[in-house]
Amino acid sequence: DEKDGVPDGMKVDVEGRVYCTGPGGTWVFAPNGTRLAIIRTPEIPANVAFGGPDLRTLFFTARTSVYTLRATTPGQPHPWYRVRKGSR
């Protein structure tokens, strides 16, 4: 049930899994390239990001909305990422 299109935004978690937005949702790949899952959202996602104080919230941006999902594995921190004191 994959649709035509191309991959767009990509992020990596601390275990090396790649999250890539594209046709049909956000595709999750193991470090060896094996497809593990497709995370479906109501709209085609344009990008994905890990956020929150523990980097375990996935944010999916789409044409009209932002969707979230709690992840069991945190995202790989961006070199400039810092949690603000007092954030929850």
C-alpha positions as CSV (number, residue, x, y, z in Angstrom):
1,D,0.0,0.0,0.0
2,E,3.0,2.3,-0.5
3,K,2.2,5.4,-2.5
4,D,4.4,7.1,-5.1
5,G,6.7,9.8,-3.7
6,V,10.1,10.3,-2.3
7,P,11.7,10.3,1.2
8,D,12.0,13.7,2.9
9,G,12.9,14.3,6.5
10,M,15.2,11.9,8.4
11,K,16.2,11.5,12.0
12,V,18.1,8.8,14.0
13,D,17.5,7.4,17.4
14,V,20.2,6.4,19.9
15,E,20.1,2.8,18.7
16,G,20.9,3.8,15.1
17,R,17.4,3.3,13.7
18,V,16.5,5.8,10.9
19,Y,13.1,7.5,10.8
20,C,12.3,8.7,7.3
21,T,9.2,10.5,6.3
22,G,7.8,9.6,2.9
23,P,5.0,7.9,1.1
24,G,2.4,6.4,3.4
25,G,4.0,7.7,6.7
26,T,7.3,7.6,8.5
27,W,9.4,4.6,7.7
28,V,11.6,3.1,10.4
29,F,14.8,1.3,9.3
30,A,17.3,-0.8,11.4
31,P,20.9,0.2,11.1
32,N,21.4,-2.6,8.6
33,G,18.7,-1.2,6.3
34,T,15.9,-3.6,7.1
35,R,12.5,-1.9,7.2
36,L,11.1,-2.3,10.7
37,A,7.8,-0.4,10.6
38,I,5.8,2.4,9.0
39,I,4.2,4.9,11.4
40,R,1.0,6.1,9.9
41,T,-0.4,9.6,10.4
42,P,-3.6,11.1,9.1
43,E,-1.6,13.3,6.6
44,I,1.6,12.6,4.7
45,P,4.4,13.8,7.0
46,A,7.0,16.2,5.6
47,N,9.5,15.9,8.5
48,V,10.0,14.2,11.8
49,A,11.9,15.3,15.0
50,F,12.6,14.0,18.4
51,G,11.8,16.4,21.2
52,G,10.8,16.8,24.8
53,P,13.1,16.8,27.8
54,D,13.9,13.1,27.3
55,L,13.9,13.1,23.4
56,R,11.2,10.4,23.4
57,T,8.5,12.4,21.8
58,L,8.3,12.1,18.0
59,F,6.9,15.2,16.2
60,F,5.6,14.8,12.7
61,T,4.9,17.9,10.6
62,A,2.4,17.7,7.8
63,R,0.6,20.1,5.6
64,T,-2.0,21.3,8.1
65,S,-1.0,19.7,11.4
66,V,1.7,18.5,13.8
67,Y,1.3,15.0,15.2
68,T,3.1,13.5,18.2
69,L,3.9,10.0,19.4
70,R,5.8,8.8,22.4
71,A,8.8,6.6,21.5
72,T,10.4,3.9,23.7
73,T,13.8,4.9,22.4
74,P,15.1,8.4,22.6
75,G,16.3,10.3,19.6
76,Q,20.0,11.0,18.9
77,P,20.6,14.5,20.3
78,H,21.4,17.2,17.8
79,P,24.9,18.7,18.6
80,W,23.2,22.0,19.6
81,Y,20.3,20.5,21.6
82,R,20.0,21.5,25.2
83,V,17.1,20.9,27.6
84,R,16.1,24.2,29.2
85,K,16.1,24.2,33.0
86,G,12.5,24.0,34.3
87,S,11.1,22.3,31.1
88,R,9.0,19.3,31.5
